[in-house]
Amino acid sequence: MRAKRLFDVALALVGGLIALPFMVLIALAIKLDSPGPTIFAQTRVGLGGQPFTIYKFRKFPHRMGNRGAGVTVVNDARMTRLGRFLERSKFDELPQLWNILKS
């Protein structure tokens, strides 16, 4: 394993373990705030054109479909109450630690 990869995995493991209790609380809060899954997954194109799946805490109501803008904008009216907090704090990004570990 290359040194950079080893460093990335070690940091993701430590960060993930530290953030785990907080992530459980966020997932519970999302479930209480609105129905649907707690994690949003989407396939995107990454380095070298390779598809990968991103994981984020869900900020929008489940089954939004194609309603509204294709991108999230500041103070997006479609967001849930908790989603607005997650967007501002960037805590919605915490599940992406999984991508570091699985790649």
ROTOR-481270 format. One record per residue: x, y, z of N, C-alpha, C in turn. Coordinates in steps of 0.1 Angstrom, whole numbers, plus 5000, padded with zeros to 4 digits. Layout:
XYZXYZXYZ
...
REM end
This chain:
500849885000500050005000500950125000
500650224991501450344991501250425003
502250505006502250585019501150685019
500750745008499650845008498350775011
498150655005496950575007496850535021
497950485026497950445040497550555050
498150675047497850795055496350825054
495750825041494350855039493450765047
493750635046492950535053493050545068
494250565073494450585088493650705092
493750815085493050945089491550925088
491050855078489650825076489050735088
489850635091489450555102489450625116
490450705119490450785131489250885131
489150955120488051055119486650995119
486550875113485250805113484950755127
485850705134485650655148485250775157
485950885156485651005164484251055160
483951055147482651115143481451015144
481750885147480650795147479550825156
479750855169478650895178477751015172
478451105167477851225161477051185149
477551095141476851055129475650975132
475650895143474450825147473350925152
473751025159472751135163472251205151
473051235141472551295128471551205121
471851075120470950985113469650975121
469650975134468450965142467651095140
468351205140467651335138466951345124
467651295114467051295100465851205100
465851095107464651005107463551075114
463851145125462751215132462251335125
463051395117462751525109461851495097
462151385090461351355078461451205075
460451155068460451005065461450985053
461950865052462850825042464150785047
465050745038466450695042467250815048
468250785056469050885062470250925053
470650825044471750845035471350865021
471850965015471650995000472850934993
472550854983473650804974473450844960
474550874953474450914939475650874932
475550824920476650794912477150914904
478450944905479151054899480351004891
480851094883482051054875483251114883
484251024885485451064892486651064884
487851054890489151054884489150954872
489651004861489750914849488450874843
487350944846486050904841485450784848
486050744859485450624866484250664874
483150594873482050624882482250574896
481750654905481750614919480550664926
480250614937479050654945479350744956
478750854957478950944969477850914979
478150934991477250915002477251035011
476051085013475851205022474651185030
474551265041473351265049472251335041
471051285041469951345032469551475038
469551575029469151715033467751755027
467251675017466051705011464951605014
463751635013462651535015462951415005
462551295010462751175002461751184990
462151134979461351134967461151274961
462151354962462051484956461951484941
462451374935462351364920463251474913
462751514902463451624895462851764897
462151774908461551904911462652004915
462652124910463552224915464852224907
465752304911467052314905467852184906
468752164896469552044896470752044906
470952164912472052184922471452244934
472152224945471752294958472252434958
471352524961471652664962471552714977
472152824980472052884993470652904997
470252865009468852885014467852815005
468152695000467352624991466052584998
464852634993463652605000463252465000
463852374992463452234992464052165004
465052215011465752145021464752125033
465052015041464351995053464952095064
464252105075464852195086466252145090
466452025092467751975096468651985084
468151965072469051975060469752105059
469052215063469652345062470852355072
470652295084471852295093472952215087
472652095082473652005077474452075065
473752145057474352215046475352325051
474852405060475752515066476952455073
476752355080477852295088478752205081
478252155069478952055061479051915067
478251895078478151765084477451665075
476751705064476251615055477251535047
478551585048479651525041480251405048
479951395061480651295069480651145064
479451105058479450965053480450945041
481051045035481951025025483350965030
483450965043484650895048484650755043
483450695041483350555037484050545023
483950645014484550635001486050625002
486650685012488050675014488450535018
487650475026488050345031487750235021
486750255012486450145003487250154990
487850264987488550284974489850214974
REM end
